[in-house]
Amino acid sequence: MAPTPPSMTHLSATAMVPRWPLRFAPRRRLLDTSSLPDTKNQPTRVERGERKTKLQKYASKQQRPLLSLLHARTSSLLGGSSLSVACSLLSLSSPPWRMDATTSTGASSSLPLHLIIDDALALVSPLQQSFQRSQRHCFGDSAPGEFPLAANPSIVLHVLTSCNLEPDDLAHLEASSILLFLSNATCSFFRKPANFPPDFQLSMSELAALDMCQKRAIFKPMTQQEREMFKQRCGGSWKLVLRFIMAGEACCRREKSQAIAGPGHSIAVTTSGAVYTFGSNSSGQLGHGSLEEEWRPRIIRSLQGIRIIQAAAGAGRTMLVSDAGRVYAFGKDSFGEVEYAAQGSRVVTTPQMVESLKDIYIVQAAIGNFFTAVLSREGCVYTFSWGNDMKLGHQTEPNDVQPHLLAGPLENIPVVQIAAGYCYLLALACQPSGMSVYSVGCGLGGKLGHGSRTDEKYPRLIEQFQALNIQPVVVAAGAWHAAVVGKDGRVCTWGWGRYGCLGHGNEECESVPKVVESLVNVRAVHVATGDYTTFVVSDKGDVYSFGCGESSSLGHNTITEGNNRHTNVLSPELVTSLKRTKERVAQISLTNSIYWNAHTFALTDSGKLYAFGAGDKGQLGTELVAQQSERGTPERVDINLS
């Protein structure tokens, strides 16, 4: 049961910080005035009036909403602090008051400036105003202590849900009524029922928490009964539900290493969020500010202070996603023109934030040959495209610099994972009936899984999984074939079957998902697909591979003696060379491009990285013997990702 916030009726201007329960303790930054402007040289009343008039004219001219203008103005004044912005938008007053020593030790004893929302656009109120005038201005002449926005609470709700507040922030608002900087004034505005749907009995802060929960991908597909059960398990508070969901999101984002075997170049992300790159660098895709190849892992120094949680690699291009939901991109010219509009430059050699995505919290990126897709925290898929081969459901010019929401059924269904092939996209979606897979793009070879080779302009549900009684939990998109791991550990493959990459013992295409029968006694937990190659990792850490043996990327060391031919593997075989490392493999990454010789990474539970396959550009991160361009057995890369 959530602790009941303490009553605020006993508080005064000289004792504003009670002893909260730990989980609801107000943060030190909430009451820190160090980021506020200096009070010296405050503008005169005439100057303030002129500034107010100019802003009103500007807002009218540009037809910008009042809240947007206030948010931008307040963000610049208060340094972007979420709660500071929200509180300023909610009419913080500024009479003198004393801070508790546990709240701030170096801050000024009074707030120098405040912003308020009134019937029109009000701006700055200086410290020299008397306490009585501040009270009249903030709470109204006729009813001191009454919050003026009570007449239009929808504005308050909009502010609370737009400023990225955390559960603790909402709890602090409800518990302390942060507006109570005036003595002898009590306010239950954030605690009393707000009379808004879907529950008219919820308080303003509870409604804000519920609204933010409803934007989460994991929450959207829940039934009403499941949501109520979830709420009761979390102490009956939507703020605690939001905290639980955010904690789960943080666990998924943090302390997970990753290795990406890109087309000719490689990316390694440590658990601390540092990024190492190596291999081909003809387009600046390594991010080191030059075009020189790197044969050993080298850290990207310009990302210092930014924690990366996910990476994606394409032909001559790289994308990185930070734990703050920002996307950074660098590399090839077409990628630069589309993703971050590099003016006058054909290559970008250092990470640049994708400005068009800065207002969307991104958790995953995927790169195909002619498109890029990103997944938001809310479970929405956005795409860019270039060239004429892939538009993914949005009617735009071939080269479009703006992200577009993937049109079709996925607009209303939350997605939890995306995977990009050469010219198609897979999306793992979460619905009340369970997990499902949608596909969109080029249908050549049957890789969309709908029983035909027809292209799909909009995402379409792959219905075969229901017939197989398989609930997908992991999707992988190779260049021309795809794979899924089910909740029960079964593996399905479909698409172009060349070189045996589907694992069915032949090279025939499959236009609908088909269970790999030779793996029915193996409980799979991970699958990776590349250019006609497939790897499966079992729950015991064993690795199986099948498909094209070119470049020794299968790990079987299948070079035939005498004529140096590579052998294809039509059915899954245990990669014994990885077994000999005596390490438990957690993740496999394969080159997913038809234009580059393939290489493979195996990442272990302990953070060790093993590489094999093509290494002619340094993409293995290990030295090769003279005149050798590939490695048939795994070799340890000199880097620890844990």
N, C-alpha and C positions, 0 to 999 in steps of 0.2 A: 504494500500500500504506500502510495507517495506521501511524504510528510506534508502536513498542512502548513502553508506559509504563515508566519507569525503576523499578528495584527499590527497595523501601523498607526493605530489611533494614539499610541503613547509617544510617538516620535515627534521631535521638534527640529528646528533648524540647527540646533547645536548638537544633535546626536542623531545622525542620519543612517548610521550603519549598525544594525543589530547583529547579534550572533546567529548567523544563518546555519541551517544544516549544511554540511560540507558540500553536498551535491548542488545546492542552490546558492552557494557563496558568490557574491558579486565579484567580478574580476577587477583586479587593480586598475586595468586599463579603462574600465567603464567611467571612472570618475577622475581620470587623469587629465588635467587641463594643459599639460605641457605642449600639446600640439596646436593649441588655439592661438590665434593672432594676439599680438601685444595690444594692450588697451591704450597705450599712449597715442596721441595724435588722432583721437577718434574724430570722425567726420562731424561737421556741424549738422543741425537739423535741416538746414537748407540743402546741404550737400547730400544728406541721406534722402531727402525728398526727390532731388534730381536723379539720384541713382535708382531709387524705387520707380520713378516714372520711366526711366530708360529701360529698365528691366521689364516693366509692364508692356511698353511698346514693342520691345523685342519679342516677348512671348506672344503677343497678339500677331505680330508680323510673321513670325515663323510658325504660328499655329501649333506651338508646343504645349503639351499638357502642363498644368501647374506643377504637378508632382515631379515630372521629369526635370523641369527647370530647377526646382528646389533641391532635388537630389544631387544634380550636377554641382549646384552652387555650394551646397553643404559639404559634399565630398571634398571639394577643393579647400574649403576652410578648415575642415576637421581631419584632414589627412586620410580620408577614406575608411575610417573605423566604422564597421557596420552598425554597432549600437549607437555610436556617436551620431552618425547620420540619421538613424531612425529617431533618436531622441530629439535631435534638432528639428526634424520635421514634425515632431509631436509637441512642439511648443515648450521647450525648456525655458524656464524663467531664470533671472539672474540677480536675485537679492543676495546680500552677503550671507554666507553660512560657513560653518567650520567643518573641515574634513576630519574624519577619524584617522588616527595614526596608522591603523592597519590597512587603510585604503591607499594613501599616498603620503609620502614623506617629503617630496620636493615640490609638490604642486602649489600653485597660488591658493590663498585662502578664499578666493571668490572667483566666480565664473566671469570672464571679461566680456563675453558677448553671447548673444543667443539669437536664434532664428525662430520665428513662429509662423504658424499657419493661421490666417484670419480669414474674414470673408473675402478679402482681396490679398494681393501679394505684399506681405509685410516683410521688412528686411532686418535692419540692425537696431538693437537697443543697447545704449552704452551703460556702463556700470553706474554712472552718476545719477541715474534715475532712482527715485526713492522707492522704498519697499512698497508703499501703498500704491504708487503708480504702476509698478511692475505687476502687482496683484490685480489691479483693475484691468490692465492691458491683457493679461494672460487669462484671467478667469471671468472677466466681465464685470461691469459696474453694478448690475442689478442683483447678481447672485454670486458673491465672492465664494471661491472654492469650487465653482462649477466649471468643468472643462469645456471650452466652446466647441470642440470637435464632436462632443456627444450628439450634437444635432446632425452630424454627418459621419457616423462611425465607419462607413465604407472606406473613407480616405485613410483612416487609421489602419484598417485591416490591410489595405493595399500597401501601405508603407511597411508594415510588419512582415509581409510576405515577399517584399521586393528587395529587402536589404540584407539578405543572407544571414539572418540572425540564427544563433545556435539555441538549443533548448535551454541552456543556462541563462541566456539573455532574456528569453521569454519568461522564464521562471522569476527572474529578478524584477522584470516589469510588473508581473502580477503580484509578487510578494511585497515589494517595497513601494509600488506606485511611484516610479522614478520622478514623477512630476512634483512630489512632495518636498520641494526645496523651500516651500513657504511655511512659516510657522503657523500653527493653528488651522491648517488646511488639511483636510482628509479627502481622499479620493479613492473610490472603489471601481473606477472606470474599467480597469483591466481585469477585475475579479468578478464583476457582476455579469449575468447572462447578457450576451450581445444581441440576441434576437435575430440571428442570421441562420439561414439554412447551411448545412443539412441538419444541424441540431441547434434549436433555438435556445437551449439551456446552457450551451458552452460559453465560456468567457472569451474575450477577445484574443488572449494569448493562446488559449486552447484551440480556437478556430484557426489561428495562424499556424500552429503546429500541425493540425490536421491537414491544412492545405498543403504544407510542405511535404507531409507524408504521402499525400495523394500524387505528388509529382515523381515519386520514386518508382523505379521499374519493378522492384520487388513487391511493392504495395498495390500497384494498379490492378493486377489480375485477381486479387483476393475478393471473395464474396463478403457481403455485409456481416454474415455470421463469423467468418474467419477474422475479419477486422475487429469485431467486438471481443472475440477470444484473445486476440493479440493484445488488445488494449488492457484487458483484465490481467493477462500475464505480466504486463508492464506496470502494474500498480494502479490501473484505472486512469492514467493520464496520457493524453496524446503527446505531451512534451517528452515523457519518458519513452514512448514508442518511437518518436523522432530520434531521441538519443540512441536507442538500441539500433535503429536502422543506420544511422550515421557511423556508429561504432563498427558495424559490419562492413560498411563501405570502406572505412579506414583500414580494416584488417585486409580487405581484398587489395587495397592499393599499396600498402606498405610491406616492407621486408620480404619482397619477392624478387628474386633475380631472374634474368631473362637473357637468352642468347638468340640472335637472329642471323641465319645464314642467308644473306641477301644475294642478289645477282652480282657477283664479283667483289662484294664488300661485306663486312660483318659488323655487327653491333653487339655489345655486351653491356647489360645493365646490372649493377650491383644492388644488394639489398638496401644499401644506404642511398641509392638514387644516383650514383655516379655513372657516367657513360664512357665506355671505351669503344673505339672504332679502329678498323684496320682493313687492308686490302686495296682494291682499285679506288682511285680518287680522281678520275678524269673529269668529273663534273663538280668536284668539291663536296661529294656526298659523305665524306668523313668528318666534315665540320671543323677542321683545324685551321682554316684560313689560307690554305694553299691547295695545290693540285698534285702534290707528291704522294706516291704510294706509301703505305705503311705495312711493314711485314711483321710488326709486333703490336699488340694492343696499346693504344695511346689514348689517354684520357682527354676529353674535350674540356679545356680549361675555361672557356667562356660560359659554361653552364654552372660555374661555381655558385652555390647558394640556391640552385634550383634542383628540386628532387624529382627525378624522372622515374616513372613507374611502368611505362610501356613504350615499345619502339616498333616501328614498321619500316621495311626496306623495299624499294622498288628499283627498277633499272636506272641507276645514276641518281637516285633520290632517297631521302631519309626523312622520317617523321618521328617526333618524340612527344610523349604526353606527360605532363607533370602532375604531381599530386594536388595541385591547385586547379586542375582542369584546363590548363593552357596547352596549346599545341605549338610546337616549334618545328620548322621545316628548313631544309637546305638541300642543295644539289642541282640537278639538271634544269635547263632553261624553261622547258614547258611546265615543269613543276613550279618553278618560281613565278612564272607569269600567271598561272592559274591560282596557286595557293596563297602567295604573299606578295604578288605584284611587284617584283624587284624592278625598280625603274632603271632602265639603261644598262642592265646587266644580264648576261646570258647564263651565268652561273652564280650561285650564292654559296660561299665557302664557309660560312659560320651560321649557327642556328639563329633563325629569325622567327619571332612569334607571328602566328597567322592571325592577322588583325581581324579578319572577317569572322573568326570563331571566338573572339575574346569575350563575347557576351553569352556564350554557351559553355556549360561545364562538360568537358569531354573526358571520357574514361578509356576510350580505345580508338585506334586508327588502323586502317587497312589500306594497302596500295595494290591496285591492279595495273594492267598495262596502259589503259587509257582513262582511268578514273581513280579517285581516292574517296574512301568512305570513312566517316567518323561516327562514333556512338556517344550519345550524351548520357549524363547521369540519370536523366528521366526516362531513358530507354528509347529515345528517338534517333533515327538514322539520317544523317545528312551526307550528301554527295557533291563532289566537284567532278567535272569531266572535261576532257580535251580531245581534239581529233573528232572524227565522225563516227567512231565505232560504238560509243557507249554514252547514252544520255540518262539511263536509269530513271525513266519516268518523269523527268521534268523538261518542259518545252523551253529550251534555251539555245543560245548560240553554242557552237562546238567548243569554244574556249570561254568558260564562264568563271569569273573570279569570285563569285558568291556561292556559299553553300546553300543547297536546296534540300528541304525536307523530302525524304523519299516518299513519293506519292503512292497511293493505294492503301491496301488494308493495314499496313504497318503504321499508318498515321495514328491509329487508335489502339495498337497492340504494343506493349512494351517489349523491347528487344534487349537481351542480356549479353549477346556475343555476335560479332560479325566476322566473316572470313571472305577474302577477296581472291578470286582466281584471275586468269589472264584477262577474261572479258565478261565475267559474271560475278555475282555477289550472293553469298548465303547469309541468312540471319536466323539466329536461334531466338525464338520468341517465347514469352511466358504468358500462358492463358489459364483461365480457371480449370480447364480440362486437362492441363498439363503442358509440357514443353512441346514445341513444334518447330519445324524448319520451313522457311520461305526462301525462294530463289528468284533471281531476276537477271536478265541479260541475254547473252548469246547461248543458244541451245545446241550448238554443234556437238555431235557425239553423244547427246543425251545427258549432258552433265547437269542440267537443271532438275532432272529427276521426275519429270511429269509423264514419262512414257512416250515422248516424242522428241524431235530435234528442233522444235519450233522456238524461236526467240520469245522472250517475255519482257515486255516493256515495263510492266508493273510487277511487284512481288506477288508470287503465287505459292500457296500452301502445297508442300509435298505430302500427298495423302497416303503414300505407301507405308509410312511408319505406323499408322493406325492399323493397317492390315497386318503388319508384322508384329503388332503388339509391342512396339519398342518406343520408349520415351527418350528422345535424344537429350544428351547432356553436354556433348562436345561436338563441334563441327569443324571441319578442315576443308579448305578449297585448294586443290592443286591447280596447275595450269589448265588441265583438260579433264580432270576427274575429281571426285569429292568423296569424303568419308565422314562417318558419324559414329560416335560411341554412345551406346544406350545406357540407361540407368542400370540395367542388369549386366553390363559388361560386354554385351555383344557388339560386333563391329559390322557396319554396313558400308559398302562402296558402290559407286555408280559412275557412269561417264565413259570416256574413251578408255578402252582396255589395252591399249598398245603396250608391248613389252611385259604384260602380266601385272600392270600396276594396280589392278583391282583385286588380285589375290585369289581369283577363282580357278586358277589352273589353266587359263587360256588367255587369248588376247582379244576377246570379243568385247564389244561395247555393251553397256547395260544402261537402259534409259530410265530405270527406276531403281531405288536402293535395293541391294541384295546382300543378305547376310554372308559373311566370309565363313564358310562351314569349317574350314581347317582350324579356325580359332575358337570354336564353340566351347572348348574346355579351358580357354584362357579368359580370365576376367580383365578386360582392358579398362584402363583409366585415362589413357591419352592416345591421340592419333595425330600424325603429321603427314601432310602430302606435299609433293613437290612436282617437278616436271617428270611425269611418268614414274614416280617412286612413292612408296608409302611405308611409314614406320608405325608400329603399334607398341605401346608400353603397357605391361601388365601391372596388376596390383602388387606383384612381388618384385617389381623393378626390372623384370626381364624385357628385352627388346627384340621385336620381330620386324623383318623388312622384306619387301618384295617389289619387283618392277625392274626398271632399267638399271643395268649394272655399269653403265658408262661412267667414267671418271672414278670408279671404285667407291661411289657414294653410298652403296648399300652396306659397307663394312664387312663384307664376306671375303675380301681379298681374292676375288674371282678372276684375276688375270690369268688367262691360259698360257702356260709355259710355251715358249717357242715363237708364237705369232702375236703375243701381246693383245689378244682379244678379250673383251669383257663379256661376261655371261649374264643374261637376264634371268630373273627368278620369278617364276609364274605363281608360286604359292608361298605363304609366309614361312620364313626360316629364322631360327634363333640366331642372333648376332653374337656368336661366341666370343668374338674379340672384345666386346664390351663386358661380357661376363668375366673375363680374365682380369679386368681392372679391380674386381672385388668392391665395386661401388654400386650403389642403388641409383639407377637412372630415374630422373623425375620428368625430364622434358627433352624432346627432340625437335630440332629445327632443320628444315631442308630448303635448298634453293628452289624458288618457285618461278622460274623463267625459262623460256625455250631458247633464249639467246645466249645463255652463259652455261659453261660447264658447271655441274652441280657439286656442292660440298655439303657436309652434314655436321651438325653440332649435337653432342649429347651432354646435357647438364645434369649433374648428380645432386642428391639431397644435401651433400656436404658443401656444395658450391664449386666443385671442380668441373672444369670444362674440357671435353675431349673433342677432337676434330679429325675428320678424314674426308677424302674426296679430292676434288680439284683444288690446287693451291698455287697456280701460276701467277696470280696477282697479289699473293700474300694474304688471301682471305682466310687461310687456316690459322694464321697467327703463330705458326711454327716454321722453323727453317727446314727446307727440303734439301736432299742430297743433290749434288751437281747433276744437271740435265734431267732432273726429275720434276714433273709438273703436277703430280698427284700423290696421295698417300692412301694405301689400301686398308690399313688398320688404324684404329684410333690412337692419337697421341695427345698427351696432356698439353693444354695451352697454359702458358705461364701467367695465369691470372686466377685469383680466387674471388668468386662473386658473392660469397656469403658475407 
